[in-house]
């Protein structure tokens, strides 16, 4: 997957609806998020997203992409997201794997709040 598509994929996870999110999260996914219970399985993360309004806009900075082996992509970046008056900023990592031709799923995602930001 080309870098531009990697970032489109990642953006869609922030702004897409719950059905889209469910389609892209691997059954074995693990996430660490800055809300309780902090460590989530894929199903727990999907359930949390289903009950949360999606971000209307997200931008990425400090983007890096690594490809440690065929079919595995690791991203790191700073995300700044908004919905209505709410603002959110975090440093993130995401690991995705290719399951079939042009079929990618999230294996790991982590968010660390930017110090001093909401």
Backbone as JSON, one array per atom type, in Angstrom:
{
  "sequence": "XXXXXXXXXXXXXXXXXXXXXXXXXXXXXXXXXXXXXXXXXXXXXXXXXXXXXXXXXXXXXXXXXXXXXXXXXXXXXXXXXXXXXXXXXXXXXXXXXXXXXXXXXXXXXXXXXXXXXX",
  "N": [[0.85, -1.17, 0.0], [0.62, 2.16, -0.89], [2.04, 5.17, 0.57], [0.22, 7.39, 0.58], [-2.26, 6.12, 0.46], [-2.12, 4.69, 2.83], [-2.42, 6.73, 4.73], [-4.95, 7.7, 4.05], [-6.46, 5.44, 4.71], [-6.0, 5.39, 7.5], [-7.12, 7.88, 8.27], [-9.79, 7.35, 7.67], [-10.51, 5.68, 9.71], [-10.78, 7.37, 11.86], [-12.83, 9.09, 11.08], [-14.84, 7.68, 9.79], [-17.97, 5.81, 9.83], [-19.39, 3.59, 12.38], [-19.82, 1.04, 11.23], [-17.99, 0.99, 9.13], [-15.62, 1.19, 10.61], [-15.74, -1.22, 12.08], [-15.36, -3.02, 9.98], [-12.67, -2.71, 9.41], [-11.13, -3.43, 11.61], [-9.1, -5.86, 13.03], [-9.77, -9.17, 14.28], [-7.98, -9.93, 16.24], [-7.0, -7.59, 17.25], [-5.42, -5.21, 19.42], [-5.75, -2.43, 21.54], [-4.59, 0.61, 23.04], [-5.9, 3.15, 24.78], [-6.61, 6.54, 25.88], [-8.72, 6.4, 27.76], [-10.8, 4.86, 30.22], [-11.36, 1.36, 29.94], [-8.65, 1.58, 29.31], [-6.95, -0.47, 28.1], [-7.92, -2.26, 25.34], [-9.62, -4.87, 23.61], [-10.08, -5.79, 20.16], [-12.9, -6.13, 19.71], [-13.93, -4.8, 21.97], [-13.04, -2.2, 21.5], [-14.41, -1.64, 19.13], [-17.05, -1.71, 20.09], [-16.95, 0.5, 21.81], [-16.55, 2.57, 19.96], [-18.94, 2.42, 18.53], [-20.69, 3.61, 20.29], [-19.91, 6.24, 20.38], [-19.76, 9.57, 19.14], [-18.44, 10.2, 15.89], [-15.35, 11.67, 14.78], [-15.39, 14.78, 13.15], [-13.43, 15.94, 11.68], [-9.99, 15.35, 11.05], [-6.5, 15.82, 11.36], [-3.13, 15.02, 10.45], [0.22, 15.02, 11.67], [3.84, 14.96, 11.79], [4.25, 12.47, 10.58], [5.1, 9.06, 10.12], [6.06, 6.11, 8.4], [6.61, 2.67, 8.53], [7.76, -0.38, 7.15], [8.17, -3.26, 8.21], [8.1, -5.91, 7.35], [6.91, -7.89, 4.58], [3.55, -7.17, 3.9], [2.96, -5.94, 6.3], [2.45, -2.97, 8.03], [3.53, -0.18, 9.85], [2.53, 2.71, 11.49], [3.23, 6.0, 12.71], [2.26, 9.01, 14.31], [1.08, 12.4, 14.91], [-2.1, 13.24, 15.89], [-4.74, 15.54, 15.35], [-7.92, 16.23, 16.16], [-11.38, 17.14, 15.58], [-14.78, 17.72, 16.62], [-17.77, 19.28, 16.49], [-17.52, 21.57, 19.06], [-15.53, 20.29, 20.38], [-12.14, 19.41, 20.89], [-9.26, 17.41, 20.17], [-6.12, 15.95, 20.8], [-3.45, 13.79, 20.12], [-0.61, 11.59, 20.29], [0.03, 8.89, 18.18], [0.13, 5.38, 17.34], [-0.24, 2.91, 14.85], [-0.68, -0.36, 13.69], [-1.0, -2.24, 10.81], [-2.12, -5.09, 8.94], [-1.86, -7.01, 5.95], [-4.45, -8.96, 4.77], [-5.45, -10.16, 2.53], [-5.3, -9.65, -1.03], [-5.23, -6.24, -1.3], [-6.72, -5.98, 1.04], [-6.8, -4.86, 4.18], [-6.24, -4.86, 7.72], [-6.52, -3.51, 11.04], [-4.19, -4.24, 13.49], [-3.07, -3.28, 15.81], [-3.38, -0.39, 17.86], [-2.61, 2.7, 19.36], [-2.91, 5.46, 21.58], [-1.58, 8.4, 22.89], [-2.19, 11.07, 24.91], [-1.54, 14.45, 23.98], [0.57, 16.34, 25.94], [-0.87, 18.83, 28.05], [-2.94, 19.41, 26.32], [-6.41, 19.1, 25.34]],
  "CA": [[0.0, 0.0, 0.0], [1.37, 3.41, -0.98], [1.87, 6.03, 1.75], [-1.01, 8.2, 0.51], [-3.38, 5.23, 0.82], [-1.97, 4.39, 4.26], [-2.99, 7.84, 5.51], [-6.4, 7.68, 3.79], [-6.97, 4.34, 5.53], [-5.98, 5.81, 8.9], [-8.11, 8.93, 8.44], [-11.13, 6.77, 7.63], [-10.78, 5.09, 11.03], [-11.16, 8.47, 12.75], [-14.03, 9.81, 10.63], [-15.85, 6.77, 9.24], [-19.0, 5.36, 10.77], [-19.07, 2.38, 13.14], [-19.78, -0.12, 10.33], [-16.7, 1.08, 8.44], [-14.62, 0.88, 11.62], [-15.84, -2.66, 12.34], [-14.83, -3.73, 8.82], [-11.22, -2.56, 9.31], [-10.46, -3.85, 12.84], [-8.82, -7.28, 13.06], [-10.28, -9.88, 15.45], [-6.9, -10.03, 17.22], [-6.52, -6.25, 17.53], [-5.3, -4.67, 20.77], [-5.62, -0.98, 21.55], [-4.39, 1.33, 24.29], [-6.53, 4.46, 24.58], [-6.55, 7.32, 27.12], [-9.98, 6.32, 28.52], [-10.95, 3.55, 30.87], [-10.39, 0.64, 30.77], [-7.32, 1.87, 28.76], [-6.54, -1.55, 27.2], [-9.12, -2.76, 24.68], [-9.53, -5.83, 22.51], [-10.74, -5.26, 18.97], [-14.35, -6.06, 19.93], [-14.21, -3.74, 22.95], [-12.83, -0.92, 20.82], [-15.54, -1.46, 18.21], [-18.22, -1.37, 20.91], [-16.77, 1.88, 22.29], [-16.76, 3.47, 18.82], [-20.36, 2.41, 18.18], [-21.42, 4.5, 21.19], [-19.24, 7.54, 20.43], [-19.81, 10.32, 17.87], [-17.2, 10.17, 15.13], [-14.7, 12.95, 14.58], [-15.79, 15.38, 11.88], [-12.21, 16.31, 10.96], [-8.73, 14.97, 11.69], [-5.29, 16.09, 10.58], [-1.97, 14.3, 10.94], [1.54, 15.65, 11.56], [4.95, 14.1, 12.23], [3.88, 11.14, 10.08], [6.14, 8.11, 9.73], [5.57, 4.8, 7.98], [7.63, 1.63, 8.45], [7.31, -1.65, 6.58], [9.17, -4.2, 8.72], [8.06, -7.13, 6.54], [5.85, -7.91, 3.58], [2.19, -7.26, 4.42], [2.86, -5.34, 7.64], [2.75, -1.54, 7.99], [3.46, 0.49, 11.14], [2.44, 4.17, 11.35], [3.24, 6.84, 13.9], [1.86, 10.35, 13.92], [0.32, 13.22, 15.83], [-3.46, 13.5, 15.37], [-5.55, 16.62, 15.92], [-9.28, 15.95, 15.67], [-12.45, 18.0, 16.1], [-16.2, 17.49, 16.35], [-18.44, 20.43, 17.09], [-16.56, 22.42, 19.78], [-14.55, 19.44, 21.04], [-10.85, 19.26, 20.24], [-8.52, 16.28, 20.72], [-4.78, 15.81, 20.23], [-2.74, 12.63, 20.66], [0.4, 10.89, 19.52], [-0.57, 7.58, 17.9], [0.74, 4.36, 16.49], [-1.17, 1.92, 14.31], [-0.08, -1.43, 12.91], [-1.99, -2.93, 9.98], [-1.6, -6.22, 8.18], [-2.61, -7.4, 4.75], [-5.1, -10.27, 4.92], [-5.63, -10.63, 1.16], [-4.97, -8.56, -1.95], [-5.9, -4.97, -1.04], [-7.56, -6.09, 2.24], [-5.95, -4.55, 5.32], [-6.92, -4.79, 9.01], [-5.75, -2.95, 12.14], [-3.77, -5.2, 14.52], [-2.68, -2.56, 17.02], [-3.5, 1.06, 17.82], [-2.29, 3.3, 20.65], [-3.0, 6.92, 21.63], [-1.06, 9.08, 24.08], [-2.61, 12.47, 24.85], [-0.51, 15.48, 23.91], [0.56, 17.04, 27.24], [-1.41, 20.18, 28.07], [-4.01, 19.54, 25.35], [-7.6, 18.32, 25.73]],
  "C": [[0.91, 1.24, 0.0], [1.08, 4.29, 0.24], [0.58, 6.84, 1.72], [-2.23, 7.37, 0.89], [-3.32, 4.83, 2.28], [-2.66, 5.48, 5.08], [-4.48, 8.0, 5.25], [-7.08, 6.61, 4.63], [-7.07, 4.79, 6.99], [-7.01, 6.91, 9.17], [-9.53, 8.35, 8.49], [-11.5, 6.12, 8.97], [-11.23, 6.15, 12.03], [-12.52, 9.05, 12.37], [-15.15, 8.92, 10.11], [-16.85, 6.32, 10.29], [-18.6, 4.03, 11.41], [-18.98, 1.13, 12.25], [-18.45, -0.16, 9.57], [-15.57, 0.68, 9.39], [-14.58, -0.62, 11.88], [-15.18, -3.46, 11.21], [-13.3, -3.73, 8.8], [-10.45, -3.02, 10.54], [-10.32, -5.38, 12.85], [-9.37, -7.91, 14.35], [-9.25, -9.94, 16.57], [-6.35, -8.67, 17.65], [-6.45, -5.96, 19.04], [-5.08, -3.18, 20.66], [-5.36, -0.48, 22.96], [-4.86, 2.75, 24.04], [-6.55, 5.21, 25.91], [-7.89, 7.43, 27.86], [-10.1, 4.93, 29.12], [-11.73, 2.6, 29.99], [-8.95, 0.72, 30.26], [-6.82, 0.8, 27.78], [-7.8, -2.22, 26.66], [-8.76, -3.88, 23.71], [-10.2, -5.17, 21.32], [-12.24, -5.1, 19.17], [-14.73, -4.97, 20.92], [-14.04, -2.36, 22.33], [-13.96, -0.63, 19.85], [-16.78, -1.05, 18.97], [-18.13, 0.07, 21.41], [-17.03, 2.88, 21.17], [-18.23, 3.55, 18.44], [-21.17, 3.36, 19.06], [-20.84, 5.9, 21.27], [-19.41, 8.28, 19.11], [-18.45, 10.32, 17.19], [-16.63, 11.57, 15.01], [-15.11, 13.51, 13.22], [-14.57, 15.74, 11.03], [-11.02, 15.82, 11.76], [-7.58, 15.35, 10.77], [-4.12, 15.39, 11.26], [-0.72, 15.14, 10.73], [2.58, 14.66, 12.05], [4.74, 12.65, 11.79], [5.11, 10.33, 9.7], [5.49, 6.79, 9.38], [6.76, 3.85, 7.92], [6.98, 0.37, 7.89], [8.32, -2.73, 6.99], [9.2, -5.55, 8.0], [6.9, -7.03, 5.57], [4.49, -8.05, 4.26], [1.99, -6.7, 5.8], [3.3, -3.88, 7.55], [2.55, -0.97, 9.39], [3.49, 2.0, 10.89], [2.63, 4.83, 12.7], [2.96, 8.26, 13.45], [1.25, 11.1, 15.1], [-1.02, 13.51, 15.17], [-4.06, 14.68, 16.11], [-6.93, 16.49, 15.3], [-10.28, 16.91, 16.31], [-13.81, 17.4, 15.76], [-16.94, 18.54, 17.16], [-17.39, 21.31, 17.76], [-15.44, 21.61, 20.44], [-13.28, 19.31, 20.21], [-10.07, 18.15, 20.95], [-7.17, 16.22, 20.04], [-4.05, 14.66, 20.91], [-1.64, 12.19, 19.71], [-0.07, 9.45, 19.38], [0.38, 6.66, 17.16], [-0.37, 3.41, 16.05], [-0.36, 0.9, 13.52], [-1.19, -2.12, 12.14], [-1.3, -4.08, 9.26], [-2.49, -6.51, 6.99], [-3.14, -8.81, 4.96], [-5.31, -10.94, 3.57], [-5.26, -9.44, 0.26], [-5.85, -7.35, -1.65], [-6.9, -5.03, 0.12], [-6.64, -5.96, 3.45], [-6.8, -4.43, 6.58], [-5.96, -4.24, 10.07], [-5.47, -4.05, 13.17], [-3.52, -4.52, 15.86], [-2.91, -1.07, 16.8], [-3.28, 1.57, 19.24], [-2.4, 4.81, 20.53], [-2.46, 7.42, 22.96], [-1.43, 10.55, 23.95], [-1.41, 13.4, 24.77], [-0.55, 16.24, 25.24], [0.03, 18.46, 27.12], [-2.53, 20.43, 27.08], [-5.21, 18.73, 25.8], [-7.57, 16.92, 25.12]]
}
